[in-house]
Amino acid sequence: MVDTVAASPWIIVIVFVVAGLDAIVPLSPSESTLIAVSVASAETGHPAIALVIAAAASGAFAGDVVSYRIGVRAGAGVLRRLQGKARGMAAYSWASRTLASRGGQVLVFARYLPGGRSASALAAGVVGYPALRFQAWTAVGVSVWATMAGLIGYTCGIFFQGRPWKALLLAYAGAALLLGFAELVRRWSPPPPAETDMTEPEAEES
């Protein structure tokens, strides 16, 4: 079964598409798919692990950019709906301050939290986070994520050569520990400052 999956010419396309959908459809199994294909790569030698990691990173980047653009287009409408709603404006201000003060940290680490990747990319577009800065930090984030998850699966696949189910279980356990570490980083991070110099998105539709 592992040989059949790994030998499929569509496996790289599947990794790319699933990684991209995770930014638009929260909880899409992007990480579990990447790990499973990485284990298969270690077991059979194909597809090449470098190609698997590149496909996952590229798909994740494309999905994040699409989610960001959706947020940009929705930004003006969101602001109009929040006018006069104290709680809604407070949430908007918090998101804007957080991204302005530590946007890189949010965009890199949020992808390890359930639904965090989709929410952070969409929020960045809504609050008008600079596009070039978003793309730069997203490129860092997807590269780190794909490399770590891919190498976790690949290393476990080599360690449990011929026993793919044990390799998968160990790899998923390692990924779960990574999620826990990301959550600790988020909880221990200081709150963003009260003031921000980030400009709010214009009220016009883009």
C-alpha positions as CSV (number, residue, x, y, z in Angstrom):
1,M,0.0,0.0,0.0
2,V,2.8,2.4,0.9
3,D,4.6,1.6,-2.5
4,T,1.3,2.3,-4.4
5,V,0.7,5.6,-2.6
6,A,4.3,6.8,-3.0
7,A,4.5,5.8,-6.7
8,S,1.4,7.8,-7.6
9,P,2.2,10.6,-10.0
10,W,-0.5,12.7,-8.3
11,I,0.9,12.5,-4.7
12,I,2.9,15.7,-5.0
13,V,-0.2,17.5,-6.4
14,I,-2.2,16.2,-3.5
15,V,0.3,17.5,-1.0
16,F,0.3,20.9,-2.7
17,V,-3.5,21.2,-2.8
18,V,-4.2,19.9,0.7
19,A,-1.6,22.3,2.1
20,G,-3.2,25.2,0.2
21,L,-6.7,24.3,1.3
22,D,-5.7,24.4,5.0
23,A,-5.6,28.2,4.8
24,I,-9.1,28.4,3.4
25,V,-10.8,25.4,5.0
26,P,-9.6,25.3,8.6
27,L,-8.5,21.8,10.0
28,S,-7.8,20.5,6.5
29,P,-5.3,17.6,7.1
30,S,-2.3,19.3,5.6
31,E,0.2,18.3,8.3
32,S,-1.0,14.7,8.6
33,T,-0.8,14.4,4.8
34,L,2.7,15.8,4.6
35,I,3.9,13.5,7.4
36,A,2.3,10.4,5.8
37,V,3.9,11.2,2.4
38,S,7.2,11.9,4.1
39,V,7.1,8.5,5.8
40,A,6.3,6.9,2.4
41,S,9.3,8.7,1.0
42,A,11.6,7.2,3.6
43,E,10.1,3.8,3.1
44,T,10.3,3.7,-0.7
45,G,12.7,6.5,-1.8
46,H,10.0,8.3,-3.8
47,P,8.8,10.9,-4.1
48,A,12.0,12.7,-3.0
49,I,11.7,14.3,0.4
50,A,12.9,17.6,-0.9
51,L,10.1,17.6,-3.5
52,V,7.5,16.7,-0.8
53,I,8.7,19.6,1.4
54,A,8.8,22.0,-1.5
55,A,5.2,21.1,-2.6
56,A,3.9,21.5,1.0
57,A,5.6,24.9,1.5
58,S,4.5,26.2,-1.9
59,G,0.9,25.0,-1.4
60,A,0.7,26.5,2.1
61,F,2.1,29.8,0.8
62,A,-0.4,30.0,-2.0
63,G,-3.3,29.2,0.3
64,D,-2.2,31.9,2.9
65,V,-2.0,34.5,0.1
66,V,-5.5,33.6,-1.0
67,S,-6.8,33.9,2.5
68,Y,-5.0,37.2,3.0
69,R,-6.6,38.6,-0.2
70,I,-10.0,37.5,1.0
71,G,-9.4,39.4,4.2
72,V,-8.3,42.5,2.2
73,R,-11.5,42.5,0.2
74,A,-13.6,41.9,3.3
75,G,-11.8,44.6,5.4
76,A,-13.9,47.6,4.5
77,G,-17.2,45.7,5.0
78,V,-16.0,44.3,8.3
79,L,-15.2,47.9,9.5
80,R,-18.6,49.1,8.5
81,R,-20.3,46.3,10.4
82,L,-18.2,47.0,13.5
83,Q,-19.1,50.7,13.6
84,G,-20.9,51.4,16.9
85,K,-20.2,47.9,18.3
86,A,-17.7,48.4,21.2
87,R,-16.8,44.7,21.5
88,G,-16.3,44.2,17.8
89,M,-14.1,47.3,17.5
90,A,-12.1,46.2,20.6
91,A,-11.4,42.9,18.9
92,Y,-10.4,44.6,15.7
93,S,-8.0,46.9,17.6
94,W,-6.5,44.0,19.4
95,A,-5.8,42.1,16.2
96,S,-4.3,45.3,14.6
97,R,-2.1,45.9,17.7
98,T,-1.0,42.2,17.8
99,L,0.0,42.1,14.1
100,A,1.7,45.5,14.3
101,S,3.8,44.6,17.4
102,R,4.7,41.0,16.6
103,G,3.2,40.1,13.2
104,G,6.1,37.9,12.3
105,Q,5.6,35.8,15.4
106,V,1.9,35.5,14.8
107,L,2.3,34.5,11.2
108,V,5.0,32.0,11.9
109,F,3.6,30.3,15.0
110,A,-0.2,30.5,14.5
111,R,0.0,27.8,11.8
112,Y,0.8,25.3,14.5
113,L,-2.5,25.9,16.3
114,P,-5.8,24.4,15.2
115,G,-7.4,27.0,12.8
116,G,-4.7,29.5,13.6
117,R,-3.2,29.6,10.2
118,S,-6.5,30.5,8.5
119,A,-7.4,33.0,11.2
120,S,-4.1,34.8,11.2
121,A,-3.9,35.2,7.4
122,L,-7.5,36.4,7.1
123,A,-7.0,38.8,10.0
124,A,-3.9,40.2,8.5
125,G,-5.8,41.1,5.3
126,V,-8.8,42.5,7.3
127,V,-6.6,44.9,9.4
128,G,-4.5,46.0,6.5
129,Y,-1.2,44.3,7.4
130,P,1.4,45.3,4.7
131,A,1.3,42.7,1.8
132,L,5.0,42.4,1.3
133,R,5.7,42.0,5.0
134,F,2.9,39.4,5.1
135,Q,4.4,37.5,2.2
136,A,7.9,37.6,3.7
137,W,6.9,36.3,7.1
138,T,4.5,33.7,5.5
139,A,7.4,32.4,3.4
140,V,9.5,31.9,6.5
141,G,6.6,30.3,8.3
142,V,5.7,27.8,5.6
143,S,9.3,26.9,5.0
144,V,9.9,26.2,8.7
145,W,6.6,24.3,9.0
146,A,7.0,22.1,5.9
147,T,10.7,21.3,6.7
148,M,10.0,20.4,10.3
149,A,6.9,18.3,9.6
150,G,8.5,16.7,6.5
151,L,11.7,15.8,8.4
152,I,9.8,14.4,11.4
153,G,7.9,12.0,9.1
154,Y,11.0,11.2,7.0
155,T,13.2,10.5,10.1
156,C,10.6,8.3,11.7
157,G,10.2,6.4,8.4
158,I,13.9,5.7,8.3
159,F,14.0,4.7,12.0
160,F,11.1,2.3,11.6
161,Q,12.0,1.1,8.1
162,G,9.5,-1.6,7.0
163,R,7.1,-0.7,9.8
164,P,5.2,2.4,8.4
165,W,2.4,2.3,10.9
166,K,4.8,2.7,13.8
167,A,6.6,5.4,11.9
168,L,3.3,7.3,11.4
169,L,2.4,7.0,15.1
170,L,5.7,8.3,16.3
171,A,5.7,11.1,13.7
172,Y,2.2,12.2,14.7
173,A,3.2,12.2,18.3
174,G,6.2,14.4,17.5
175,A,3.9,16.8,15.6
176,A,1.6,16.9,18.6
177,L,4.5,17.9,20.8
178,L,5.3,20.6,18.3
179,L,1.8,21.9,18.6
180,G,2.1,22.0,22.4
181,F,5.3,23.9,22.2
182,A,3.7,26.5,19.9
183,E,0.8,26.9,22.3
184,L,3.3,27.5,25.2
185,V,5.1,30.1,23.2
186,R,1.8,31.9,22.4
187,R,0.7,31.8,26.1
188,W,4.0,33.1,27.4
189,S,4.3,35.9,24.9
190,P,3.7,39.4,26.5
191,P,0.6,41.2,25.4
192,P,0.9,43.7,22.5
193,P,1.4,47.4,23.4
194,A,-1.7,49.6,23.7
195,E,-0.6,51.9,20.8
196,T,0.2,50.9,17.2
197,D,1.3,52.8,14.1
198,M,-0.4,50.4,11.8
199,T,-2.7,52.2,9.5
200,E,-6.3,50.9,9.3
201,P,-7.5,49.7,5.9
202,E,-9.3,52.3,3.8
203,A,-13.1,52.3,3.8
204,E,-13.2,51.8,0.0
205,E,-13.7,48.4,-1.5
206,S,-10.5,47.1,-3.1
